Amino acid sequence: CNIARALKGWRLLRPTESAPPLPRSWCDLLAFVIGAAGWPEAGVAILVAFDGYLRVGELLRLRVCDVLMPARAAEFGLALHAGLRLPRTKTGRNQLARIEDPVVAGYLATMVSRFPPHSRTALFPRMTADQLNRVLRWACTLLGLPSSFTMHSCRHGRAATAYVEGLDPESIRRAGRWASRGSLDTYLQEVSVLQYRLSAPEPLRPLLSHHKSLRAGLLL
């Protein structure tokens, strides 16, 4: 109908709003709090989404057989890195996401060890994008952090972190599977501005200074 077409046209014309980038230290703290509250798999999902530059759909489509741990990863040229085979993405099929953080790779190893090596069981069963976004907002509210973060903030935060640490945009584009440098360059300028607007509440700063320990504190 005319109303539906008008709404669709408005959505196309309206400027898109990117999810704010989630800083690495905040991601670690949120994952720890969510795990301590009784949802350790959701905490791991957040860490995996961050380290792998994953879109939430890519995360939730992962199966046990898509996790490439070092012994199997050598077949795919990954050397010491764990990885994730992404059967379907916005930019193509059967792409690869590297998992370079050894703590996150360890969580994945624990999860897949519970299944036969080539199991097609979902890696994060019974989870939906809405559920993950709600638990992320709950943890943000609990900690006094902005409630505007979504699961896509993990992907944005990973790119922003890499950019600030000096990784060149072309390497970020390949790691995050962006289709073109043009779209990524515009996006990186946006996240570079947004990150300077983020300020953690004073009581959280001692915790955030030890965020790597929090990252390693999930009990699966």
Stockholm file with secondary structure:
# STOCKHOLM 1.0

chainA/1-220         CNIARALKGWRLLRPTESAPPLPRSWCDLLAFVIGAAGWPEAGVAILVAFDGYLRVGELLRLRVCDVLMPARAAEFGLALHAGLRLPRTKTGRNQLARIEDPVVAGYLATMVSRFPPHSRTALFPRMTADQLNRVLRWACTLLGLPSSFTMHSCRHGRAATAYVEGLDPESIRRAGRWASRGSLDTYLQEVSVLQYRLSAPEPLRPLLSHHKSLRAGLLL
#=GR chainA/1-220 SS CHHHHHHHHHHHHSCCCCCCCCCHHHHHHHHHHHHHTTCHHHHHHHHHHHHTTCCHHHHHTCBGGGEECHHHHGGGTCTTCEEEEEEEETTEEEEEEEECCHHHHHHHHHHHTTSCTTCCCBSSTTCCHHHHHHHHHHHHHHHTCCTTCCTHHHHHHHHHHHHHTTCCHHHHHHHHTCSCHHHHHHHHHHHHHHHTTCCCCGGGHHHHTTHHHHHTTCCC
#=GC SS_cons         CHHHHHHHHHHHHSCCCCCCCCCHHHHHHHHHHHHHTTCHHHHHHHHHHHHTTCCHHHHHTCBGGGEECHHHHGGGTCTTCEEEEEEEETTEEEEEEEECCHHHHHHHHHHHTTSCTTCCCBSSTTCCHHHHHHHHHHHHHHHTCCTTCCTHHHHHHHHHHHHHTTCCHHHHHHHHTCSCHHHHHHHHHHHHHHHTTCCCCGGGHHHHTTHHHHHTTCCC
//
